[in-house]
């Protein structure tokens, strides 16, 4: 086996083992909160949502975990009380449910756009065949042929290449929205003790 293959195999095994599982088999994402002043977004009205920094951390932490996995979020902190735990859990779910809703809209737009592009591409391709049968200006026929293939390729790209990525994102947002969220009290760091 070549050196590159061995390295790839080693990295793949490390990636798979890079996350723990809880008793129910959920992939565990661990997070430590030293100060919770910025846990929630200052801009949310009504239902609170998490700040962008917290969301970015969670999404980045989940990159090594396959999108189909169920998740458990373990938050370690010395400054989050019982009341805040409920609010923060709700804010995490609300954030990812909003992302899921937005992703559903993107999936619908992706499908509609792909279908329209395919129809336009087929219509333009039909027009090209008609022009070639009528021996219309050859340069125009070739231009129409190129345009038809561009529309068809765009439809293929949207449906077969981009759509699976959107579906994986959607699954990830659902996994976060339904994650088992647990809070663990830990002692304050020595630098916080006065």
Residue, then its C-alpha position, 0 to 999 in steps of 0.5 A: x500500500x502506498x504512503x498516501x493510502x496509508x495516511x488517508x486510512x489513518x486520517x479516516x480512522x482518526x476522524x471516525x474516532x474523533x468523537x465520543x458517544x453517550x449511552x444511547x449512541x449519540x455523538x457527543x459535542x462538548x462545549x465549555x462556557x467560561x462566561x455566558x454573557x454572550x451566549x444569546x444573541x442580543x438581537x433576538x426578539x421574542x424567542x431567544x436564539x444563540x449568538x453567532x459565535x456559539x452557533x459557529x462553534x457548534x457547527x464547526x465541532x460537528x464537521x467531523x461527525x456524519x450528518x446522519x448521526x444523532x447528537x448529544x451536546x454536553x455544556x460544561x460551565x460554572x456560571x449557568x444556573x438552572x433557569x438559564x439552562x432551560x433558556x439556553x437549551x431552547x435558544x439552541x433548538x430555536x436557532x437550528x430550527x430556523x436554520x432548518x426552515x431556511x434550508x427547506x426553502x433552499x431545497x424547494x428553490x433548488x428543485x424548482x430552479x433545476x426543473x426550470x433549467x432542465x425544461x429551458x435547456x430541452x426547449x432550447x435544444x429542440x429549437x437548435x434541432x429545428x434550426x439545424x433541419x432548416x439549415x438556418x445560420x450555422x453559427x446561430x445553431x451552434x450558439x443555441x446548442x451551447x446555450x442548451x447544454x449550459x442550461x442542462x448542465x446547470x440543472x444537473x449541477x443543481x439537482x445532483x451536486x448541490x441538492x445532496x449538500x443541502x440535504x446533508x445540511x438539513x439533516x445536521x440542523x435537525x440533529x442539532x434541533x433534536x440533540x440531547x442537551x445536558x449541562x454539567x457544573x464544573x469548578x470555576x477556573x482559578x483565574x475567575x476566583x477572587 
